[in-house]
Amino acid sequence: MFSKFLTTALRRTVPKPCHGTRRLRPFSTAAAAVGEPYEEDTTGITMKGVKISGRPLYLDMQATSPMDPRVLDAMLPYHISRYGNPHSRTHYYGWESDQAVEAARAQVATLVKASPKEIIFTSGATESNNISVKGVLHFYKDKKRHVITTQTEHKCVLDSCRHLQQEGFDVTYLPVESDGLVDLEKLRAAIRPDTGLVSVMMVNNEIGVIQPMEEIGKICKEFNVPFHTDAAQALGKIPIDVEKMNISLMSLSGHKIYGPKGVGALYMRRRPRIRVEPQMNGGGQERGIRSGTVPTPLVVGFGAACELAMKEMEYDEQRIKALQERLLNGIRSKIDGVVINGSVERRYAGNLNLSFAYVEGESLLMGLKEVAVSSGSACTSASLEPSYVLRALGVEEDMAHTSIRYGIGRFTTEQEIDRAVDLTVKQVEKLREMSPLYEMVKEGIDIKSIQWAQH
C-alpha cells in the first residue's frame, strides 16, 4: 500500500534517537507515536508538567478517533501527485480531483441514504450546525422567528441559538428527562406558527443517548417545520435514514468516524427543498452554500471512512458492545456506587458515562493520566461548574462532578479495557479511603439528612 512505502521512506530520513532517550512503543493500539513533542527517558514521559509511565491508552473516541490506515491510503495520492484544484475546469488535474470529490460525495450520501446532490462539504460539524441554525432562520426571517432545541445540545448549536436571540429571535430550550431523552409531548406543545426550526442532536456527545429521531421527524412533518439534527456522534455508529427520520438538515463530521480532521458535511433536503442563507461568501462553491476550495484529500478521506463504516458498522457495533459490557462489569464487580448517566436502553455502546459516588472528580481525572478519558465536568477549565448536560438530566452536583466518559472504538482492545478497569478501580478506592463521606456511608449514616453548620 502507498502509505507503507511512504512510511518506509520517512523512517530512512528520520535520525535515530540519542543515547539519553529511547524510542517510545505505542501503549495504545489507537495511537501512533511519530514525532511526539516530548522526550521519554527510562522512567517515563513528561508533558505539561505531568509525568506518566508510558503513552496513555486511548478511550476518548467522542473527542476524536484515530484515522483508519485504509483512509490514509485513499488520501495520500491526493496529497502528493493528484493535487489539482477540483474547481479547475480546464485541465486534467482539476478533472481528476473533481471526480474524486464527487465519488466521496456519493459515499457520504450512501451512508445516510440520501442523494449526492444533497451533500454539501464543510470544515466540520460546527460549521454545518452554524449554517443550519443561523442560515435557516436568516433566510425565513420575515415569517419564522422561533427555534426549538434542547438543553443538552452541543455548544455550537446552543451558541448559535444565543446568537439568534441577540438578533431578536425566540428560542425554546426543551428540558430532557432523567434518561436524557426528549419528552415528545413537550416538543409538540412548544411548536408555534412562527417556528422555523427544530434542532435535536441524534446521539449526545457526553452521555451517548440516542434520541427518538423518527418520532421527532413525524411531529415536525405534521407541523411542517424543518428538522435539523447534529449527527456527528451518530454517523457510522448507528443506521441513519434521512427519509424515514424526515430530516431536513443534518450535520456530519469526518474525524469522529476514523477519518481526517478539518472536514465535515451538511445534508440539505431537496424535496421538499430547504433553503439557507450562506454564512460564508466567496466563489460560490458547493452550490453557493459554502464558498471556498474543497480540500480534495480530506474529502476523499471522509468518503473512504463512510464507505468503511457502511461495510463494518454491524461488526463494530457487536464488538464495541462486548467491550462496553466488559468495562462496566469489570468496574461494578470491584466497587460500588457506580451510576450510568443517561438511558441504558437507548444509547450508543461506545459511549459510557459513569459517575462514582463519594469521589472528588478533579482528583479522579488527575489520577487517571494513564488513560485518555474525558470528564463530564469542566474541571480542566477555569470554571469548576459541573457538566450542563448532566445537570439537565437532574444529576446532583456532587455526582455530576465525578463523571468520567469512556469512549470505545474500532481499534480498542480487550487488554486496554482491562487496564482501564484496573486503573479506575485503583484510583477510586484510593480516593474513597481518604473520603470522610464514604466512611460515614459505610457506617450507615444518611449524608443527605445531615445539616452542616457554617463557620
KETOR-250116 format. One record per residue (C-alpha): residue number from 1; residue in three letters; x, z negated, y. Coordinates in nm, 2 decimals. Layout:
BEGIN
pado;fikol;u;w;v
NUM;Ala;X;Z;Y .
...
// end
This chain:
BEGIN
pado;fikol;u;w;v
1;Met;0.00;0.00;0.00 .
2;Phe;0.11;0.07;0.36 .
3;Ser;0.13;-0.30;0.45 .
4;Lys;0.37;-0.37;0.17 .
5;Phe;0.61;-0.10;0.29 .
6;Leu;0.58;-0.24;0.64 .
7;Thr;0.64;-0.60;0.53 .
8;Thr;0.95;-0.49;0.33 .
9;Ala;1.09;-0.31;0.63 .
10;Leu;1.03;-0.61;0.86 .
11;Arg;1.19;-0.85;0.61 .
12;Arg;1.51;-0.64;0.62 .
13;Thr;1.52;-0.68;1.00 .
14;Val;1.44;-1.05;1.03 .
15;Pro;1.75;-1.27;1.04 .
16;Lys;1.79;-1.53;0.78 .
17;Pro;1.73;-1.89;0.89 .
18;Cys;2.02;-2.10;0.98 .
19;His;2.15;-2.38;0.76 .
20;Gly;1.97;-2.65;0.96 .
21;Thr;1.63;-2.52;0.87 .
22;Arg;1.47;-2.38;0.55 .
23;Arg;1.21;-2.11;0.52 .
24;Leu;0.86;-2.26;0.50 .
25;Arg;0.65;-2.19;0.20 .
26;Pro;0.28;-2.14;0.28 .
27;Phe;0.09;-2.46;0.19 .
28;Ser;-0.24;-2.28;0.20 .
29;Thr;-0.34;-1.95;0.04 .
30;Ala;-0.54;-1.88;0.36 .
31;Ala;-0.24;-1.88;0.58 .
32;Ala;0.07;-1.66;0.62 .
33;Ala;0.37;-1.82;0.77 .
34;Val;0.55;-1.54;0.96 .
35;Gly;0.75;-1.63;1.28 .
36;Glu;0.60;-1.98;1.34 .
37;Pro;0.67;-2.13;1.68 .
38;Tyr;0.83;-2.44;1.53 .
39;Glu;1.11;-2.54;1.31 .
40;Glu;1.09;-2.72;0.98 .
41;Asp;1.36;-2.95;0.85 .
42;Thr;1.38;-3.12;0.52 .
43;Thr;1.14;-3.40;0.64 .
44;Gly;0.85;-3.18;0.76 .
45;Ile;0.72;-2.99;1.06 .
46;Thr;0.68;-3.10;1.42 .
47;Met;0.44;-2.92;1.66 .
48;Lys;0.28;-3.05;1.98 .
49;Gly;0.43;-3.39;1.91 .
50;Val;0.26;-3.42;1.57 .
51;Lys;0.48;-3.44;1.26 .
52;Ile;0.33;-3.33;0.92 .
53;Ser;0.49;-3.29;0.58 .
54;Gly;0.41;-2.91;0.54 .
55;Arg;0.19;-2.63;0.66 .
56;Pro;-0.17;-2.77;0.65 .
57;Leu;-0.43;-2.63;0.41 .
58;Tyr;-0.69;-2.43;0.60 .
59;Leu;-1.06;-2.55;0.59 .
60;Asp;-1.18;-2.43;0.93 .
61;Met;-1.34;-2.10;0.84 .
62;Gln;-1.62;-2.13;1.10 .
63;Ala;-1.35;-2.12;1.38 .
64;Thr;-1.18;-1.81;1.23 .
65;Ser;-1.09;-1.66;0.90 .
66;Pro;-0.77;-1.52;0.77 .
67;Met;-0.75;-1.14;0.77 .
68;Asp;-0.81;-0.99;0.42 .
69;Pro;-0.49;-0.78;0.33 .
70;Arg;-0.72;-0.49;0.25 .
71;Val;-0.85;-0.49;0.60 .
72;Leu;-0.49;-0.49;0.73 .
73;Asp;-0.42;-0.18;0.51 .
74;Ala;-0.71;0.00;0.67 .
75;Met;-0.60;-0.08;1.02 .
76;Leu;-0.22;-0.02;1.01 .
77;Pro;-0.23;0.37;1.02 .
78;Tyr;-0.43;0.35;1.35 .
79;His;-0.17;0.12;1.50 .
80;Ile;0.13;0.34;1.41 .
81;Ser;0.05;0.71;1.35 .
82;Arg;-0.32;0.77;1.42 .
83;Tyr;-0.31;0.62;1.77 .
84;Gly;-0.53;0.87;1.96 .
85;Asn;-0.79;0.76;2.21 .
86;Pro;-1.13;0.80;2.03 .
87;His;-1.28;0.93;2.37 .
88;Ser;-1.02;1.21;2.40 .
89;Arg;-1.23;1.52;2.31 .
90;Thr;-0.96;1.79;2.35 .
91;His;-0.72;1.73;2.06 .
92;Tyr;-0.67;1.62;1.70 .
93;Tyr;-0.55;1.27;1.78 .
94;Gly;-0.88;1.19;1.96 .
95;Trp;-1.09;1.36;1.69 .
96;Glu;-0.95;1.16;1.40 .
97;Ser;-0.98;0.83;1.60 .
98;Asp;-1.34;0.92;1.69 .
99;Gln;-1.41;1.00;1.32 .
100;Ala;-1.27;0.66;1.22 .
101;Val;-1.47;0.47;1.48 .
102;Glu;-1.79;0.64;1.36 .
103;Ala;-1.71;0.57;1.00 .
104;Ala;-1.66;0.20;1.09 .
105;Arg;-1.99;0.20;1.29 .
106;Ala;-2.17;0.32;0.97 .
107;Gln;-2.00;0.04;0.76 .
108;Val;-2.12;-0.23;1.00 .
109;Ala;-2.47;-0.08;1.02 .
110;Thr;-2.50;-0.06;0.64 .
111;Leu;-2.43;-0.43;0.60 .
112;Val;-2.72;-0.52;0.82 .
113;Lys;-2.95;-0.24;0.71 .
114;Ala;-2.95;-0.07;1.05 .
115;Ser;-2.88;0.28;1.18 .
116;Pro;-2.53;0.35;1.30 .
117;Lys;-2.68;0.47;1.63 .
118;Glu;-2.80;0.11;1.68 .
119;Ile;-2.44;-0.04;1.67 .
120;Ile;-2.25;-0.10;1.99 .
121;Phe;-1.89;-0.22;1.96 .
122;Thr;-1.78;-0.51;2.19 .
123;Ser;-1.50;-0.75;2.21 .
124;Gly;-1.68;-1.01;2.01 .
125;Ala;-2.00;-1.22;1.97 .
126;Thr;-1.95;-1.39;2.30 .
127;Glu;-1.97;-1.06;2.49 .
128;Ser;-2.26;-0.95;2.27 .
129;Asn;-2.45;-1.27;2.35 .
130;Asn;-2.39;-1.22;2.72 .
131;Ile;-2.51;-0.86;2.71 .
132;Ser;-2.82;-0.96;2.51 .
133;Val;-2.94;-1.27;2.71 .
134;Lys;-2.85;-1.16;3.06 .
135;Gly;-2.88;-0.79;3.00 .
136;Val;-3.24;-0.80;2.88 .
137;Leu;-3.37;-1.04;3.15 .
138;His;-3.20;-0.84;3.42 .
139;Phe;-3.34;-0.52;3.30 .
140;Tyr;-3.70;-0.65;3.28 .
141;Lys;-3.67;-0.90;3.57 .
142;Asp;-3.98;-0.77;3.75 .
143;Lys;-4.21;-0.87;3.47 .
144;Lys;-4.02;-1.10;3.25 .
145;Arg;-3.89;-1.43;3.39 .
146;His;-3.88;-1.66;3.09 .
147;Val;-3.63;-1.72;2.80 .
148;Ile;-3.68;-1.93;2.49 .
149;Thr;-3.38;-2.06;2.30 .
150;Thr;-3.28;-2.38;2.10 .
151;Gln;-3.08;-2.68;2.19 .
152;Thr;-2.83;-2.61;1.91 .
153;Glu;-2.72;-2.26;2.01 .
154;His;-2.36;-2.16;2.06 .
155;Lys;-2.22;-2.25;2.40 .
156;Cys;-2.21;-1.88;2.52 .
157;Val;-2.58;-1.85;2.47 .
158;Leu;-2.66;-2.18;2.64 .
159;Asp;-2.43;-2.10;2.93 .
160;Ser;-2.58;-1.75;2.97 .
161;Cys;-2.92;-1.92;2.99 .
162;Arg;-2.80;-2.16;3.25 .
163;His;-2.67;-1.87;3.45 .
164;Leu;-3.01;-1.71;3.44 .
165;Gln;-3.16;-2.04;3.56 .
166;Gln;-2.94;-2.04;3.86 .
167;Glu;-3.08;-1.69;3.93 .
168;Gly;-3.44;-1.83;3.93 .
169;Phe;-3.54;-1.75;3.56 .
170;Asp;-3.71;-2.02;3.35 .
171;Val;-3.56;-2.13;3.02 .
172;Thr;-3.72;-2.33;2.74 .
173;Tyr;-3.47;-2.52;2.52 .
174;Leu;-3.66;-2.59;2.20 .
175;Pro;-3.57;-2.91;2.01 .
176;Val;-3.49;-2.89;1.64 .
177;Glu;-3.60;-3.11;1.36 .
178;Ser;-3.37;-3.37;1.19 .
179;Asp;-3.26;-3.10;0.95 .
180;Gly;-3.16;-2.87;1.23 .
181;Leu;-3.44;-2.62;1.18 .
182;Val;-3.68;-2.49;1.45 .
183;Asp;-4.04;-2.60;1.44 .
184;Leu;-4.22;-2.27;1.43 .
185;Glu;-4.54;-2.41;1.59 .
186;Lys;-4.34;-2.54;1.89 .
187;Leu;-4.19;-2.19;1.92 .
188;Arg;-4.53;-2.03;1.91 .
189;Ala;-4.66;-2.27;2.17 .
190;Ala;-4.36;-2.21;2.40 .
191;Ile;-4.42;-1.83;2.43 .
192;Arg;-4.57;-1.72;2.77 .
193;Pro;-4.70;-1.39;2.90 .
194;Asp;-4.37;-1.35;3.10 .
195;Thr;-4.14;-1.45;2.81 .
196;Gly;-3.87;-1.18;2.80 .
197;Leu;-3.66;-1.30;2.51 .
198;Val;-3.64;-1.54;2.22 .
199;Ser;-3.28;-1.63;2.11 .
200;Val;-3.22;-1.83;1.79 .
201;Met;-2.89;-1.85;1.60 .
202;Met;-2.91;-1.73;1.24 .
203;Val;-2.65;-1.96;1.09 .
204;Asn;-2.54;-2.26;1.30 .
205;Asn;-2.16;-2.27;1.36 .
206;Glu;-2.14;-2.65;1.34 .
207;Ile;-2.38;-2.75;1.07 .
208;Gly;-2.44;-2.42;0.88 .
209;Val;-2.82;-2.44;0.87 .
210;Ile;-3.00;-2.11;0.82 .
211;Gln;-3.30;-2.06;1.05 .
212;Pro;-3.62;-1.90;0.91 .
213;Met;-3.55;-1.56;1.06 .
214;Glu;-3.84;-1.37;0.90 .
215;Glu;-4.09;-1.62;1.02 .
216;Ile;-3.95;-1.63;1.37 .
217;Gly;-3.94;-1.25;1.37 .
218;Lys;-4.31;-1.23;1.28 .
219;Ile;-4.40;-1.46;1.57 .
220;Cys;-4.20;-1.25;1.81 .
221;Lys;-4.37;-0.94;1.68 .
222;Glu;-4.71;-1.09;1.71 .
223;Phe;-4.65;-1.17;2.08 .
224;Asn;-4.44;-0.85;2.14 .
225;Val;-4.14;-1.05;2.26 .
226;Pro;-3.78;-0.92;2.19 .
227;Phe;-3.60;-1.14;1.94 .
228;His;-3.22;-1.19;1.97 .
229;Thr;-3.00;-1.37;1.72 .
230;Asp;-2.64;-1.48;1.72 .
231;Ala;-2.54;-1.38;1.36 .
232;Ala;-2.16;-1.43;1.40 .
233;Gln;-2.16;-1.70;1.13 .
234;Ala;-2.41;-1.51;0.91 .
235;Leu;-2.26;-1.17;0.88 .
236;Gly;-2.12;-1.10;0.54 .
237;Lys;-2.23;-1.46;0.42 .
238;Ile;-2.60;-1.41;0.37 .
239;Pro;-2.81;-1.10;0.34 .
240;Ile;-2.93;-0.96;0.67 .
241;Asp;-3.21;-0.70;0.71 .
242;Val;-3.29;-0.62;1.07 .
243;Glu;-3.62;-0.46;0.97 .
244;Lys;-3.75;-0.75;0.76 .
245;Met;-3.64;-1.00;1.02 .
246;Asn;-3.78;-0.79;1.31 .
247;Ile;-3.46;-0.84;1.51 .
248;Ser;-3.43;-0.66;1.85 .
249;Leu;-3.07;-0.76;1.93 .
250;Met;-2.80;-0.92;1.71 .
251;Ser;-2.45;-1.04;1.80 .
252;Leu;-2.17;-0.99;1.54 .
253;Ser;-1.81;-1.09;1.52 .
254;Gly;-1.51;-0.94;1.33 .
255;His;-1.28;-1.24;1.28 .
256;Lys;-1.55;-1.45;1.10 .
257;Ile;-1.56;-1.21;0.80 .
258;Tyr;-1.18;-1.18;0.73 .
259;Gly;-1.15;-0.90;0.99 .
260;Pro;-0.94;-0.88;1.31 .
261;Lys;-0.99;-1.09;1.63 .
262;Gly;-1.10;-0.93;1.95 .
263;Val;-1.37;-0.71;1.81 .
264;Gly;-1.74;-0.75;1.75 .
265;Ala;-2.07;-0.56;1.77 .
266;Leu;-2.41;-0.57;1.92 .
267;Tyr;-2.71;-0.44;1.72 .
268;Met;-2.97;-0.29;1.96 .
269;Arg;-3.30;-0.17;1.81 .
270;Arg;-3.41;0.19;1.89 .
271;Arg;-3.77;0.18;1.77 .
272;Pro;-3.93;0.01;1.95 .
273;Arg;-3.65;0.05;2.19 .
274;Ile;-3.49;-0.25;2.36 .
275;Arg;-3.32;-0.19;2.70 .
276;Val;-3.04;-0.40;2.86 .
277;Glu;-2.85;-0.39;3.19 .
278;Pro;-2.48;-0.33;3.12 .
279;Gln;-2.26;-0.63;3.20 .
280;Met;-1.95;-0.41;3.24 .
281;Asn;-1.93;-0.09;3.44 .
282;Gly;-1.68;0.20;3.38 .
283;Gly;-1.65;0.52;3.18 .
284;Gly;-1.99;0.48;3.01 .
285;Gln;-1.86;0.44;2.66 .
286;Glu;-2.08;0.30;2.38 .
287;Arg;-2.39;0.48;2.52 .
288;Gly;-2.33;0.32;2.86 .
289;Ile;-2.39;-0.03;2.73 .
290;Arg;-2.02;-0.13;2.70 .
291;Ser;-1.77;0.07;2.90 .
292;Gly;-1.40;0.06;2.81 .
293;Thr;-1.19;0.23;2.55 .
294;Val;-1.30;0.14;2.20 .
295;Pro;-1.00;-0.02;2.02 .
296;Thr;-0.98;0.20;1.71 .
297;Pro;-0.76;-0.02;1.49 .
298;Leu;-0.98;-0.33;1.55 .
299;Val;-1.30;-0.13;1.49 .
300;Val;-1.16;0.02;1.17 .
301;Gly;-1.07;-0.33;1.05 .
302;Phe;-1.41;-0.46;1.14 .
303;Gly;-1.57;-0.18;0.94 .
304;Ala;-1.35;-0.24;0.64 .
305;Ala;-1.43;-0.61;0.65 .
306;Cys;-1.80;-0.53;0.65 .
307;Glu;-1.76;-0.29;0.35 .
308;Leu;-1.57;-0.56;0.16 .
309;Ala;-1.84;-0.82;0.24 .
310;Met;-2.11;-0.58;0.12 .
311;Lys;-1.93;-0.55;-0.22 .
312;Glu;-1.82;-0.91;-0.26 .
313;Met;-2.09;-1.12;-0.09 .
314;Glu;-2.26;-1.23;-0.41 .
315;Tyr;-1.93;-1.32;-0.58 .
316;Asp;-1.80;-1.50;-0.27 .
317;Glu;-2.13;-1.70;-0.24 .
318;Gln;-2.12;-1.82;-0.60 .
319;Arg;-1.75;-1.92;-0.58 .
320;Ile;-1.78;-2.09;-0.24 .
321;Lys;-2.09;-2.28;-0.36 .
322;Ala;-1.89;-2.42;-0.65 .
323;Leu;-1.61;-2.52;-0.42 .
324;Gln;-1.85;-2.69;-0.18 .
325;Glu;-2.00;-2.89;-0.47 .
326;Arg;-1.65;-2.98;-0.58 .
327;Leu;-1.56;-3.11;-0.24 .
328;Leu;-1.89;-3.30;-0.18 .
329;Asn;-1.90;-3.46;-0.53 .
330;Gly;-1.53;-3.54;-0.51 .
331;Ile;-1.57;-3.74;-0.18 .
332;Arg;-1.90;-3.90;-0.28 .
333;Ser;-1.77;-4.02;-0.61 .
334;Lys;-1.50;-4.22;-0.44 .
335;Ile;-1.65;-4.35;-0.12 .
336;Asp;-2.00;-4.45;0.00 .
337;Gly;-2.16;-4.40;0.34 .
338;Val;-2.12;-4.02;0.34 .
339;Val;-2.40;-3.82;0.51 .
340;Ile;-2.46;-3.45;0.52 .
341;Asn;-2.56;-3.32;0.87 .
342;Gly;-2.82;-3.06;0.86 .
343;Ser;-3.06;-2.92;0.60 .
344;Val;-2.92;-2.95;0.24 .
345;Glu;-3.15;-2.67;0.11 .
346;Arg;-3.13;-2.42;0.39 .
347;Arg;-2.76;-2.39;0.47 .
348;Tyr;-2.46;-2.17;0.41 .
349;Ala;-2.25;-2.32;0.14 .
350;Gly;-1.92;-2.25;0.32 .
351;Asn;-2.01;-2.50;0.60 .
352;Leu;-2.01;-2.86;0.50 .
353;Asn;-2.06;-3.10;0.79 .
354;Leu;-2.01;-3.47;0.69 .
355;Ser;-2.03;-3.80;0.87 .
356;Phe;-1.85;-4.10;0.75 .
357;Ala;-2.01;-4.44;0.83 .
358;Tyr;-1.80;-4.72;0.98 .
359;Val;-1.51;-4.49;1.07 .
360;Glu;-1.37;-4.41;1.41 .
361;Gly;-1.39;-4.03;1.44 .
362;Glu;-1.08;-3.96;1.65 .
363;Ser;-0.87;-4.17;1.42 .
364;Leu;-1.01;-3.99;1.12 .
365;Leu;-0.92;-3.65;1.26 .
366;Met;-0.57;-3.77;1.36 .
367;Gly;-0.52;-3.89;1.01 .
368;Leu;-0.62;-3.55;0.86 .
369;Lys;-0.34;-3.35;1.01 .
370;Glu;-0.25;-3.20;0.67 .
371;Val;-0.60;-3.04;0.66 .
372;Ala;-0.70;-2.80;0.93 .
373;Val;-1.06;-2.90;0.99 .
374;Ser;-1.28;-2.94;1.30 .
375;Ser;-1.49;-3.24;1.42 .
376;Gly;-1.84;-3.23;1.54 .
377;Ser;-1.75;-3.44;1.84 .
378;Ala;-1.54;-3.32;2.14 .
379;Cys;-1.28;-3.58;2.06 .
380;Thr;-0.99;-3.34;2.13 .
381;Ser;-1.10;-3.27;2.48 .
382;Ala;-1.11;-3.49;2.79 .
383;Ser;-1.47;-3.58;2.70 .
384;Leu;-1.54;-3.82;2.42 .
385;Glu;-1.91;-3.72;2.41 .
386;Pro;-2.03;-3.65;2.05 .
387;Ser;-2.14;-3.30;1.95 .
388;Tyr;-2.45;-3.18;2.13 .
389;Val;-2.57;-3.01;1.81 .
390;Leu;-2.56;-3.34;1.61 .
391;Arg;-2.73;-3.53;1.90 .
392;Ala;-3.01;-3.26;1.90 .
393;Leu;-3.06;-3.34;1.53 .
394;Gly;-3.11;-3.71;1.62 .
395;Val;-2.79;-3.82;1.46 .
396;Glu;-2.69;-4.16;1.60 .
397;Glu;-2.39;-4.16;1.84 .
398;Asp;-2.16;-4.36;1.61 .
399;Met;-2.23;-4.12;1.32 .
400;Ala;-2.20;-3.81;1.54 .
401;His;-1.85;-3.92;1.64 .
402;Thr;-1.74;-3.94;1.28 .
403;Ser;-1.84;-3.59;1.17 .
404;Ile;-1.60;-3.35;1.00 .
405;Arg;-1.68;-2.98;0.94 .
406;Tyr;-1.52;-2.84;0.63 .
407;Gly;-1.51;-2.46;0.63 .
408;Ile;-1.47;-2.30;0.28 .
409;Gly;-1.39;-1.93;0.24 .
410;Arg;-1.29;-1.64;0.03 .
411;Phe;-0.93;-1.75;-0.01 .
412;Thr;-0.98;-2.12;-0.05 .
413;Thr;-0.86;-2.26;-0.39 .
414;Glu;-0.97;-2.55;-0.61 .
415;Gln;-0.63;-2.71;-0.55 .
416;Glu;-0.69;-2.71;-0.18 .
417;Ile;-1.03;-2.86;-0.22 .
418;Asp;-0.89;-3.14;-0.45 .
419;Arg;-0.61;-3.21;-0.19 .
420;Ala;-0.87;-3.22;0.09 .
421;Val;-1.07;-3.47;-0.11 .
422;Asp;-0.77;-3.69;-0.18 .
423;Leu;-0.66;-3.69;0.19 .
424;Thr;-1.01;-3.75;0.32 .
425;Val;-1.08;-4.04;0.09 .
426;Lys;-0.74;-4.20;0.15 .
427;Gln;-0.79;-4.18;0.53 .
428;Val;-1.15;-4.31;0.53 .
429;Glu;-1.05;-4.60;0.30 .
430;Lys;-0.76;-4.68;0.53 .
431;Leu;-0.98;-4.69;0.84 .
432;Arg;-1.25;-4.89;0.68 .
433;Glu;-1.00;-5.16;0.58 .
434;Met;-0.93;-5.20;0.95 .
435;Ser;-1.30;-5.19;1.04 .
436;Pro;-1.48;-5.53;1.10 .
437;Leu;-1.81;-5.35;1.09 .
438;Tyr;-1.75;-5.23;0.74 .
439;Glu;-1.66;-5.58;0.63 .
440;Met;-1.99;-5.71;0.78 .
441;Val;-2.19;-5.44;0.60 .
442;Lys;-2.03;-5.53;0.26 .
443;Glu;-2.13;-5.89;0.33 .
444;Gly;-2.49;-5.78;0.37 .
445;Ile;-2.52;-5.82;0.74 .
446;Asp;-2.76;-5.57;0.92 .
447;Ile;-2.55;-5.44;1.21 .
448;Lys;-2.84;-5.29;1.39 .
449;Ser;-3.01;-5.63;1.41 .
450;Ile;-2.71;-5.79;1.59 .
451;Gln;-2.74;-5.85;1.96 .
452;Trp;-2.40;-5.80;2.11 .
453;Ala;-2.31;-6.03;2.40 .
454;Gln;-2.15;-5.89;2.71 .
455;His;-1.84;-6.05;2.85 .
// end
